[in-house]
Amino acid sequence: MVSASREIAAPPERIFGLIADPAEQPRWDGNDNLAEAPSGQRIHRSGEVFTMTLTHDAAIRENHVVEFHEGRRIAWMPAEPGKRPPGHLWRWELEPVGVSRTRVTHTYDWTQLTDRKRLPRARATTADKLRASLDRLAALAESI
């Protein structure tokens, strides 16, 4: 499991809106793994599934939302279309730290990953890559 945190000079609602709208995610993805997502998939609750096209092989992923608290916490588990998630999770937690500042923690948890062919990529997902997403997210949220 790896995580990274930073403060962003924007309110949690603005930041969460960028995270919870899959069409926005390629704009701030520090892993350069997300090519595009169809618009109109804004997440509103646990149990929803959104799709994303990946950059490295144009594969489609179904992302199963497993945690959701509007403006504060969201997490999903990716899977190949029609299959169960193999056990890795992406989580975002937002904590207000002032009138217009938010502490954002991004976590990649692959402790339950069962698909051995995904292990090299999971190991390559470092805190630096998570920080890159946070930095891009901050630049975008602070410019709005």
Chimera marker file (.cmm) of the C-alpha trace (Angstrom):
<marker_set name="trace">
<marker id="1" x="0.000" y="0.000" z="0.000" r="1" g="1" b="0" radius="0.5"/>
<marker id="2" x="1.268" y="3.470" z="-0.849" r="1" g="1" b="0" radius="0.5"/>
<marker id="3" x="-0.145" y="6.893" z="-0.174" r="1" g="1" b="0" radius="0.5"/>
<marker id="4" x="0.672" y="10.563" z="-0.504" r="1" g="1" b="0" radius="0.5"/>
<marker id="5" x="-0.898" y="13.721" z="0.906" r="1" g="1" b="0" radius="0.5"/>
<marker id="6" x="-0.768" y="17.433" z="0.276" r="1" g="1" b="0" radius="0.5"/>
<marker id="7" x="-2.728" y="20.578" z="0.942" r="1" g="1" b="0" radius="0.5"/>
<marker id="8" x="-4.529" y="22.155" z="-1.977" r="1" g="1" b="0" radius="0.5"/>
<marker id="9" x="-5.672" y="25.784" z="-1.994" r="1" g="1" b="0" radius="0.5"/>
<marker id="10" x="-9.254" y="24.970" z="-2.960" r="1" g="1" b="0" radius="0.5"/>
<marker id="11" x="-12.407" y="23.899" z="-1.126" r="1" g="1" b="0" radius="0.5"/>
<marker id="12" x="-13.138" y="20.154" z="-0.863" r="1" g="1" b="0" radius="0.5"/>
<marker id="13" x="-16.255" y="20.429" z="-3.058" r="1" g="1" b="0" radius="0.5"/>
<marker id="14" x="-14.230" y="21.716" z="-6.026" r="1" g="1" b="0" radius="0.5"/>
<marker id="15" x="-11.534" y="19.055" z="-5.648" r="1" g="1" b="0" radius="0.5"/>
<marker id="16" x="-14.031" y="16.252" z="-5.093" r="1" g="1" b="0" radius="0.5"/>
<marker id="17" x="-15.901" y="17.289" z="-8.224" r="1" g="1" b="0" radius="0.5"/>
<marker id="18" x="-12.736" y="16.729" z="-10.279" r="1" g="1" b="0" radius="0.5"/>
<marker id="19" x="-12.181" y="13.306" z="-8.707" r="1" g="1" b="0" radius="0.5"/>
<marker id="20" x="-15.797" y="12.099" z="-8.853" r="1" g="1" b="0" radius="0.5"/>
<marker id="21" x="-16.188" y="12.948" z="-12.546" r="1" g="1" b="0" radius="0.5"/>
<marker id="22" x="-14.309" y="10.253" z="-14.503" r="1" g="1" b="0" radius="0.5"/>
<marker id="23" x="-14.187" y="12.453" z="-17.615" r="1" g="1" b="0" radius="0.5"/>
<marker id="24" x="-11.936" y="14.848" z="-15.633" r="1" g="1" b="0" radius="0.5"/>
<marker id="25" x="-9.539" y="12.192" z="-14.345" r="1" g="1" b="0" radius="0.5"/>
<marker id="26" x="-7.202" y="12.015" z="-17.387" r="1" g="1" b="0" radius="0.5"/>
<marker id="27" x="-6.482" y="15.729" z="-16.880" r="1" g="1" b="0" radius="0.5"/>
<marker id="28" x="-4.819" y="15.128" z="-13.506" r="1" g="1" b="0" radius="0.5"/>
<marker id="29" x="-3.689" y="11.473" z="-13.619" r="1" g="1" b="0" radius="0.5"/>
<marker id="30" x="-0.034" y="11.411" z="-12.533" r="1" g="1" b="0" radius="0.5"/>
<marker id="31" x="0.406" y="7.800" z="-13.674" r="1" g="1" b="0" radius="0.5"/>
<marker id="32" x="-0.373" y="8.771" z="-17.280" r="1" g="1" b="0" radius="0.5"/>
<marker id="33" x="-2.536" y="5.661" z="-17.307" r="1" g="1" b="0" radius="0.5"/>
<marker id="34" x="-5.942" y="7.154" z="-18.146" r="1" g="1" b="0" radius="0.5"/>
<marker id="35" x="-6.725" y="8.072" z="-21.742" r="1" g="1" b="0" radius="0.5"/>
<marker id="36" x="-10.397" y="9.000" z="-21.540" r="1" g="1" b="0" radius="0.5"/>
<marker id="37" x="-13.763" y="8.357" z="-19.970" r="1" g="1" b="0" radius="0.5"/>
<marker id="38" x="-17.188" y="9.002" z="-21.426" r="1" g="1" b="0" radius="0.5"/>
<marker id="39" x="-18.877" y="12.108" z="-20.035" r="1" g="1" b="0" radius="0.5"/>
<marker id="40" x="-21.981" y="11.816" z="-17.876" r="1" g="1" b="0" radius="0.5"/>
<marker id="41" x="-20.560" y="9.287" z="-15.398" r="1" g="1" b="0" radius="0.5"/>
<marker id="42" x="-20.285" y="11.567" z="-12.345" r="1" g="1" b="0" radius="0.5"/>
<marker id="43" x="-20.232" y="9.323" z="-9.270" r="1" g="1" b="0" radius="0.5"/>
<marker id="44" x="-22.928" y="9.787" z="-6.613" r="1" g="1" b="0" radius="0.5"/>
<marker id="45" x="-22.810" y="6.638" z="-4.433" r="1" g="1" b="0" radius="0.5"/>
<marker id="46" x="-21.133" y="3.352" z="-3.632" r="1" g="1" b="0" radius="0.5"/>
<marker id="47" x="-22.111" y="0.531" z="-5.934" r="1" g="1" b="0" radius="0.5"/>
<marker id="48" x="-21.848" y="2.587" z="-9.125" r="1" g="1" b="0" radius="0.5"/>
<marker id="49" x="-19.539" y="1.507" z="-11.939" r="1" g="1" b="0" radius="0.5"/>
<marker id="50" x="-17.777" y="3.865" z="-14.334" r="1" g="1" b="0" radius="0.5"/>
<marker id="51" x="-15.683" y="3.011" z="-17.372" r="1" g="1" b="0" radius="0.5"/>
<marker id="52" x="-12.285" y="4.318" z="-18.396" r="1" g="1" b="0" radius="0.5"/>
<marker id="53" x="-9.992" y="3.727" z="-21.379" r="1" g="1" b="0" radius="0.5"/>
<marker id="54" x="-6.329" y="3.142" z="-20.491" r="1" g="1" b="0" radius="0.5"/>
<marker id="55" x="-3.388" y="4.732" z="-22.307" r="1" g="1" b="0" radius="0.5"/>
<marker id="56" x="-0.954" y="1.829" z="-22.614" r="1" g="1" b="0" radius="0.5"/>
<marker id="57" x="-3.199" y="-0.621" z="-24.502" r="1" g="1" b="0" radius="0.5"/>
<marker id="58" x="-6.534" y="1.209" z="-24.989" r="1" g="1" b="0" radius="0.5"/>
<marker id="59" x="-8.141" y="-1.392" z="-22.718" r="1" g="1" b="0" radius="0.5"/>
<marker id="60" x="-11.431" y="-0.578" z="-21.042" r="1" g="1" b="0" radius="0.5"/>
<marker id="61" x="-11.713" y="-0.808" z="-17.258" r="1" g="1" b="0" radius="0.5"/>
<marker id="62" x="-14.865" y="-0.945" z="-15.205" r="1" g="1" b="0" radius="0.5"/>
<marker id="63" x="-14.279" y="0.833" z="-11.905" r="1" g="1" b="0" radius="0.5"/>
<marker id="64" x="-16.482" y="-0.363" z="-9.058" r="1" g="1" b="0" radius="0.5"/>
<marker id="65" x="-17.110" y="2.365" z="-6.479" r="1" g="1" b="0" radius="0.5"/>
<marker id="66" x="-16.763" y="0.774" z="-3.035" r="1" g="1" b="0" radius="0.5"/>
<marker id="67" x="-16.548" y="3.843" z="-0.762" r="1" g="1" b="0" radius="0.5"/>
<marker id="68" x="-18.353" y="7.134" z="-1.127" r="1" g="1" b="0" radius="0.5"/>
<marker id="69" x="-19.017" y="10.121" z="1.080" r="1" g="1" b="0" radius="0.5"/>
<marker id="70" x="-19.788" y="13.236" z="-0.972" r="1" g="1" b="0" radius="0.5"/>
<marker id="71" x="-17.015" y="15.801" z="-0.718" r="1" g="1" b="0" radius="0.5"/>
<marker id="72" x="-14.889" y="13.692" z="1.645" r="1" g="1" b="0" radius="0.5"/>
<marker id="73" x="-14.071" y="10.163" z="0.471" r="1" g="1" b="0" radius="0.5"/>
<marker id="74" x="-14.233" y="8.044" z="-2.660" r="1" g="1" b="0" radius="0.5"/>
<marker id="75" x="-12.641" y="4.733" z="-3.606" r="1" g="1" b="0" radius="0.5"/>
<marker id="76" x="-12.960" y="2.321" z="-6.502" r="1" g="1" b="0" radius="0.5"/>
<marker id="77" x="-11.664" y="-1.048" z="-7.590" r="1" g="1" b="0" radius="0.5"/>
<marker id="78" x="-10.855" y="-1.490" z="-11.297" r="1" g="1" b="0" radius="0.5"/>
<marker id="79" x="-11.722" y="-4.640" z="-13.224" r="1" g="1" b="0" radius="0.5"/>
<marker id="80" x="-11.756" y="-5.921" z="-16.765" r="1" g="1" b="0" radius="0.5"/>
<marker id="81" x="-15.232" y="-5.595" z="-18.297" r="1" g="1" b="0" radius="0.5"/>
<marker id="82" x="-17.623" y="-8.197" z="-16.955" r="1" g="1" b="0" radius="0.5"/>
<marker id="83" x="-15.128" y="-9.540" z="-14.409" r="1" g="1" b="0" radius="0.5"/>
<marker id="84" x="-14.765" y="-9.157" z="-10.664" r="1" g="1" b="0" radius="0.5"/>
<marker id="85" x="-12.145" y="-6.688" z="-9.416" r="1" g="1" b="0" radius="0.5"/>
<marker id="86" x="-8.839" y="-8.488" z="-8.775" r="1" g="1" b="0" radius="0.5"/>
<marker id="87" x="-8.325" y="-6.705" z="-5.459" r="1" g="1" b="0" radius="0.5"/>
<marker id="88" x="-6.582" y="-3.350" z="-5.898" r="1" g="1" b="0" radius="0.5"/>
<marker id="89" x="-8.152" y="-0.107" z="-4.728" r="1" g="1" b="0" radius="0.5"/>
<marker id="90" x="-7.721" y="3.609" z="-5.438" r="1" g="1" b="0" radius="0.5"/>
<marker id="91" x="-8.865" y="5.902" z="-2.595" r="1" g="1" b="0" radius="0.5"/>
<marker id="92" x="-9.140" y="9.671" z="-2.185" r="1" g="1" b="0" radius="0.5"/>
<marker id="93" x="-9.783" y="11.333" z="1.189" r="1" g="1" b="0" radius="0.5"/>
<marker id="94" x="-10.400" y="15.064" z="1.588" r="1" g="1" b="0" radius="0.5"/>
<marker id="95" x="-10.218" y="16.991" z="4.846" r="1" g="1" b="0" radius="0.5"/>
<marker id="96" x="-10.957" y="20.726" z="5.062" r="1" g="1" b="0" radius="0.5"/>
<marker id="97" x="-8.133" y="22.611" z="6.809" r="1" g="1" b="0" radius="0.5"/>
<marker id="98" x="-9.421" y="26.143" z="6.420" r="1" g="1" b="0" radius="0.5"/>
<marker id="99" x="-11.912" y="28.232" z="4.541" r="1" g="1" b="0" radius="0.5"/>
<marker id="100" x="-10.461" y="27.379" z="1.145" r="1" g="1" b="0" radius="0.5"/>
<marker id="101" x="-7.780" y="24.762" z="1.820" r="1" g="1" b="0" radius="0.5"/>
<marker id="102" x="-8.071" y="20.986" z="1.763" r="1" g="1" b="0" radius="0.5"/>
<marker id="103" x="-5.729" y="18.187" z="2.776" r="1" g="1" b="0" radius="0.5"/>
<marker id="104" x="-6.024" y="15.459" z="0.151" r="1" g="1" b="0" radius="0.5"/>
<marker id="105" x="-4.699" y="11.934" z="0.687" r="1" g="1" b="0" radius="0.5"/>
<marker id="106" x="-4.403" y="9.576" z="-2.257" r="1" g="1" b="0" radius="0.5"/>
<marker id="107" x="-3.891" y="5.863" z="-1.551" r="1" g="1" b="0" radius="0.5"/>
<marker id="108" x="-3.230" y="2.875" z="-3.777" r="1" g="1" b="0" radius="0.5"/>
<marker id="109" x="-3.893" y="-0.346" z="-1.876" r="1" g="1" b="0" radius="0.5"/>
<marker id="110" x="-2.877" y="-3.548" z="-3.610" r="1" g="1" b="0" radius="0.5"/>
<marker id="111" x="-2.617" y="-5.715" z="-0.471" r="1" g="1" b="0" radius="0.5"/>
<marker id="112" x="-5.557" y="-7.848" z="-1.677" r="1" g="1" b="0" radius="0.5"/>
<marker id="113" x="-4.448" y="-8.116" z="-5.320" r="1" g="1" b="0" radius="0.5"/>
<marker id="114" x="-4.973" y="-11.663" z="-6.570" r="1" g="1" b="0" radius="0.5"/>
<marker id="115" x="-3.945" y="-11.264" z="-10.233" r="1" g="1" b="0" radius="0.5"/>
<marker id="116" x="-0.220" y="-12.056" z="-10.328" r="1" g="1" b="0" radius="0.5"/>
<marker id="117" x="0.248" y="-10.549" z="-13.802" r="1" g="1" b="0" radius="0.5"/>
<marker id="118" x="-0.669" y="-7.152" z="-12.315" r="1" g="1" b="0" radius="0.5"/>
<marker id="119" x="1.932" y="-7.302" z="-9.527" r="1" g="1" b="0" radius="0.5"/>
<marker id="120" x="4.797" y="-5.649" z="-11.468" r="1" g="1" b="0" radius="0.5"/>
<marker id="121" x="2.602" y="-2.669" z="-12.335" r="1" g="1" b="0" radius="0.5"/>
<marker id="122" x="1.287" y="-2.485" z="-8.762" r="1" g="1" b="0" radius="0.5"/>
<marker id="123" x="4.846" y="-2.442" z="-7.404" r="1" g="1" b="0" radius="0.5"/>
<marker id="124" x="5.723" y="0.325" z="-9.875" r="1" g="1" b="0" radius="0.5"/>
<marker id="125" x="2.961" y="2.550" z="-8.490" r="1" g="1" b="0" radius="0.5"/>
<marker id="126" x="4.999" y="4.587" z="-6.031" r="1" g="1" b="0" radius="0.5"/>
<marker id="127" x="4.194" y="7.451" z="-3.700" r="1" g="1" b="0" radius="0.5"/>
<marker id="128" x="5.907" y="9.723" z="-6.241" r="1" g="1" b="0" radius="0.5"/>
<marker id="129" x="3.319" y="8.773" z="-8.863" r="1" g="1" b="0" radius="0.5"/>
<marker id="130" x="0.525" y="9.440" z="-6.384" r="1" g="1" b="0" radius="0.5"/>
<marker id="131" x="2.113" y="12.808" z="-5.580" r="1" g="1" b="0" radius="0.5"/>
<marker id="132" x="2.202" y="13.586" z="-9.301" r="1" g="1" b="0" radius="0.5"/>
<marker id="133" x="-1.573" y="13.082" z="-9.408" r="1" g="1" b="0" radius="0.5"/>
<marker id="134" x="-1.990" y="15.302" z="-6.351" r="1" g="1" b="0" radius="0.5"/>
<marker id="135" x="0.185" y="18.008" z="-7.909" r="1" g="1" b="0" radius="0.5"/>
<marker id="136" x="-1.756" y="17.945" z="-11.176" r="1" g="1" b="0" radius="0.5"/>
<marker id="137" x="-5.051" y="17.907" z="-9.289" r="1" g="1" b="0" radius="0.5"/>
<marker id="138" x="-3.891" y="20.889" z="-7.229" r="1" g="1" b="0" radius="0.5"/>
<marker id="139" x="-2.874" y="22.859" z="-10.305" r="1" g="1" b="0" radius="0.5"/>
<marker id="140" x="-6.253" y="22.213" z="-11.889" r="1" g="1" b="0" radius="0.5"/>
<marker id="141" x="-8.360" y="22.880" z="-8.763" r="1" g="1" b="0" radius="0.5"/>
<marker id="142" x="-6.435" y="26.031" z="-7.878" r="1" g="1" b="0" radius="0.5"/>
<marker id="143" x="-6.833" y="27.450" z="-11.397" r="1" g="1" b="0" radius="0.5"/>
<marker id="144" x="-10.642" y="27.174" z="-11.461" r="1" g="1" b="0" radius="0.5"/>
<link id1="1" id2="2" r="1" g="1" b="0" radius="0.2"/>
<link id1="2" id2="3" r="1" g="1" b="0" radius="0.2"/>
<link id1="3" id2="4" r="1" g="1" b="0" radius="0.2"/>
<link id1="4" id2="5" r="1" g="1" b="0" radius="0.2"/>
<link id1="5" id2="6" r="1" g="1" b="0" radius="0.2"/>
<link id1="6" id2="7" r="1" g="1" b="0" radius="0.2"/>
<link id1="7" id2="8" r="1" g="1" b="0" radius="0.2"/>
<link id1="8" id2="9" r="1" g="1" b="0" radius="0.2"/>
<link id1="9" id2="10" r="1" g="1" b="0" radius="0.2"/>
<link id1="10" id2="11" r="1" g="1" b="0" radius="0.2"/>
<link id1="11" id2="12" r="1" g="1" b="0" radius="0.2"/>
<link id1="12" id2="13" r="1" g="1" b="0" radius="0.2"/>
<link id1="13" id2="14" r="1" g="1" b="0" radius="0.2"/>
<link id1="14" id2="15" r="1" g="1" b="0" radius="0.2"/>
<link id1="15" id2="16" r="1" g="1" b="0" radius="0.2"/>
<link id1="16" id2="17" r="1" g="1" b="0" radius="0.2"/>
<link id1="17" id2="18" r="1" g="1" b="0" radius="0.2"/>
<link id1="18" id2="19" r="1" g="1" b="0" radius="0.2"/>
<link id1="19" id2="20" r="1" g="1" b="0" radius="0.2"/>
<link id1="20" id2="21" r="1" g="1" b="0" radius="0.2"/>
<link id1="21" id2="22" r="1" g="1" b="0" radius="0.2"/>
<link id1="22" id2="23" r="1" g="1" b="0" radius="0.2"/>
<link id1="23" id2="24" r="1" g="1" b="0" radius="0.2"/>
<link id1="24" id2="25" r="1" g="1" b="0" radius="0.2"/>
<link id1="25" id2="26" r="1" g="1" b="0" radius="0.2"/>
<link id1="26" id2="27" r="1" g="1" b="0" radius="0.2"/>
<link id1="27" id2="28" r="1" g="1" b="0" radius="0.2"/>
<link id1="28" id2="29" r="1" g="1" b="0" radius="0.2"/>
<link id1="29" id2="30" r="1" g="1" b="0" radius="0.2"/>
<link id1="30" id2="31" r="1" g="1" b="0" radius="0.2"/>
<link id1="31" id2="32" r="1" g="1" b="0" radius="0.2"/>
<link id1="32" id2="33" r="1" g="1" b="0" radius="0.2"/>
<link id1="33" id2="34" r="1" g="1" b="0" radius="0.2"/>
<link id1="34" id2="35" r="1" g="1" b="0" radius="0.2"/>
<link id1="35" id2="36" r="1" g="1" b="0" radius="0.2"/>
<link id1="36" id2="37" r="1" g="1" b="0" radius="0.2"/>
<link id1="37" id2="38" r="1" g="1" b="0" radius="0.2"/>
<link id1="38" id2="39" r="1" g="1" b="0" radius="0.2"/>
<link id1="39" id2="40" r="1" g="1" b="0" radius="0.2"/>
<link id1="40" id2="41" r="1" g="1" b="0" radius="0.2"/>
<link id1="41" id2="42" r="1" g="1" b="0" radius="0.2"/>
<link id1="42" id2="43" r="1" g="1" b="0" radius="0.2"/>
<link id1="43" id2="44" r="1" g="1" b="0" radius="0.2"/>
<link id1="44" id2="45" r="1" g="1" b="0" radius="0.2"/>
<link id1="45" id2="46" r="1" g="1" b="0" radius="0.2"/>
<link id1="46" id2="47" r="1" g="1" b="0" radius="0.2"/>
<link id1="47" id2="48" r="1" g="1" b="0" radius="0.2"/>
<link id1="48" id2="49" r="1" g="1" b="0" radius="0.2"/>
<link id1="49" id2="50" r="1" g="1" b="0" radius="0.2"/>
<link id1="50" id2="51" r="1" g="1" b="0" radius="0.2"/>
<link id1="51" id2="52" r="1" g="1" b="0" radius="0.2"/>
<link id1="52" id2="53" r="1" g="1" b="0" radius="0.2"/>
<link id1="53" id2="54" r="1" g="1" b="0" radius="0.2"/>
<link id1="54" id2="55" r="1" g="1" b="0" radius="0.2"/>
<link id1="55" id2="56" r="1" g="1" b="0" radius="0.2"/>
<link id1="56" id2="57" r="1" g="1" b="0" radius="0.2"/>
<link id1="57" id2="58" r="1" g="1" b="0" radius="0.2"/>
<link id1="58" id2="59" r="1" g="1" b="0" radius="0.2"/>
<link id1="59" id2="60" r="1" g="1" b="0" radius="0.2"/>
<link id1="60" id2="61" r="1" g="1" b="0" radius="0.2"/>
<link id1="61" id2="62" r="1" g="1" b="0" radius="0.2"/>
<link id1="62" id2="63" r="1" g="1" b="0" radius="0.2"/>
<link id1="63" id2="64" r="1" g="1" b="0" radius="0.2"/>
<link id1="64" id2="65" r="1" g="1" b="0" radius="0.2"/>
<link id1="65" id2="66" r="1" g="1" b="0" radius="0.2"/>
<link id1="66" id2="67" r="1" g="1" b="0" radius="0.2"/>
<link id1="67" id2="68" r="1" g="1" b="0" radius="0.2"/>
<link id1="68" id2="69" r="1" g="1" b="0" radius="0.2"/>
<link id1="69" id2="70" r="1" g="1" b="0" radius="0.2"/>
<link id1="70" id2="71" r="1" g="1" b="0" radius="0.2"/>
<link id1="71" id2="72" r="1" g="1" b="0" radius="0.2"/>
<link id1="72" id2="73" r="1" g="1" b="0" radius="0.2"/>
<link id1="73" id2="74" r="1" g="1" b="0" radius="0.2"/>
<link id1="74" id2="75" r="1" g="1" b="0" radius="0.2"/>
<link id1="75" id2="76" r="1" g="1" b="0" radius="0.2"/>
<link id1="76" id2="77" r="1" g="1" b="0" radius="0.2"/>
<link id1="77" id2="78" r="1" g="1" b="0" radius="0.2"/>
<link id1="78" id2="79" r="1" g="1" b="0" radius="0.2"/>
<link id1="79" id2="80" r="1" g="1" b="0" radius="0.2"/>
<link id1="80" id2="81" r="1" g="1" b="0" radius="0.2"/>
<link id1="81" id2="82" r="1" g="1" b="0" radius="0.2"/>
<link id1="82" id2="83" r="1" g="1" b="0" radius="0.2"/>
<link id1="83" id2="84" r="1" g="1" b="0" radius="0.2"/>
<link id1="84" id2="85" r="1" g="1" b="0" radius="0.2"/>
<link id1="85" id2="86" r="1" g="1" b="0" radius="0.2"/>
<link id1="86" id2="87" r="1" g="1" b="0" radius="0.2"/>
<link id1="87" id2="88" r="1" g="1" b="0" radius="0.2"/>
<link id1="88" id2="89" r="1" g="1" b="0" radius="0.2"/>
<link id1="89" id2="90" r="1" g="1" b="0" radius="0.2"/>
<link id1="90" id2="91" r="1" g="1" b="0" radius="0.2"/>
<link id1="91" id2="92" r="1" g="1" b="0" radius="0.2"/>
<link id1="92" id2="93" r="1" g="1" b="0" radius="0.2"/>
<link id1="93" id2="94" r="1" g="1" b="0" radius="0.2"/>
<link id1="94" id2="95" r="1" g="1" b="0" radius="0.2"/>
<link id1="95" id2="96" r="1" g="1" b="0" radius="0.2"/>
<link id1="96" id2="97" r="1" g="1" b="0" radius="0.2"/>
<link id1="97" id2="98" r="1" g="1" b="0" radius="0.2"/>
<link id1="98" id2="99" r="1" g="1" b="0" radius="0.2"/>
<link id1="99" id2="100" r="1" g="1" b="0" radius="0.2"/>
<link id1="100" id2="101" r="1" g="1" b="0" radius="0.2"/>
<link id1="101" id2="102" r="1" g="1" b="0" radius="0.2"/>
<link id1="102" id2="103" r="1" g="1" b="0" radius="0.2"/>
<link id1="103" id2="104" r="1" g="1" b="0" radius="0.2"/>
<link id1="104" id2="105" r="1" g="1" b="0" radius="0.2"/>
<link id1="105" id2="106" r="1" g="1" b="0" radius="0.2"/>
<link id1="106" id2="107" r="1" g="1" b="0" radius="0.2"/>
<link id1="107" id2="108" r="1" g="1" b="0" radius="0.2"/>
<link id1="108" id2="109" r="1" g="1" b="0" radius="0.2"/>
<link id1="109" id2="110" r="1" g="1" b="0" radius="0.2"/>
<link id1="110" id2="111" r="1" g="1" b="0" radius="0.2"/>
<link id1="111" id2="112" r="1" g="1" b="0" radius="0.2"/>
<link id1="112" id2="113" r="1" g="1" b="0" radius="0.2"/>
<link id1="113" id2="114" r="1" g="1" b="0" radius="0.2"/>
<link id1="114" id2="115" r="1" g="1" b="0" radius="0.2"/>
<link id1="115" id2="116" r="1" g="1" b="0" radius="0.2"/>
<link id1="116" id2="117" r="1" g="1" b="0" radius="0.2"/>
<link id1="117" id2="118" r="1" g="1" b="0" radius="0.2"/>
<link id1="118" id2="119" r="1" g="1" b="0" radius="0.2"/>
<link id1="119" id2="120" r="1" g="1" b="0" radius="0.2"/>
<link id1="120" id2="121" r="1" g="1" b="0" radius="0.2"/>
<link id1="121" id2="122" r="1" g="1" b="0" radius="0.2"/>
<link id1="122" id2="123" r="1" g="1" b="0" radius="0.2"/>
<link id1="123" id2="124" r="1" g="1" b="0" radius="0.2"/>
<link id1="124" id2="125" r="1" g="1" b="0" radius="0.2"/>
<link id1="125" id2="126" r="1" g="1" b="0" radius="0.2"/>
<link id1="126" id2="127" r="1" g="1" b="0" radius="0.2"/>
<link id1="127" id2="128" r="1" g="1" b="0" radius="0.2"/>
<link id1="128" id2="129" r="1" g="1" b="0" radius="0.2"/>
<link id1="129" id2="130" r="1" g="1" b="0" radius="0.2"/>
<link id1="130" id2="131" r="1" g="1" b="0" radius="0.2"/>
<link id1="131" id2="132" r="1" g="1" b="0" radius="0.2"/>
<link id1="132" id2="133" r="1" g="1" b="0" radius="0.2"/>
<link id1="133" id2="134" r="1" g="1" b="0" radius="0.2"/>
<link id1="134" id2="135" r="1" g="1" b="0" radius="0.2"/>
<link id1="135" id2="136" r="1" g="1" b="0" radius="0.2"/>
<link id1="136" id2="137" r="1" g="1" b="0" radius="0.2"/>
<link id1="137" id2="138" r="1" g="1" b="0" radius="0.2"/>
<link id1="138" id2="139" r="1" g="1" b="0" radius="0.2"/>
<link id1="139" id2="140" r="1" g="1" b="0" radius="0.2"/>
<link id1="140" id2="141" r="1" g="1" b="0" radius="0.2"/>
<link id1="141" id2="142" r="1" g="1" b="0" radius="0.2"/>
<link id1="142" id2="143" r="1" g="1" b="0" radius="0.2"/>
<link id1="143" id2="144" r="1" g="1" b="0" radius="0.2"/>
</marker_set>
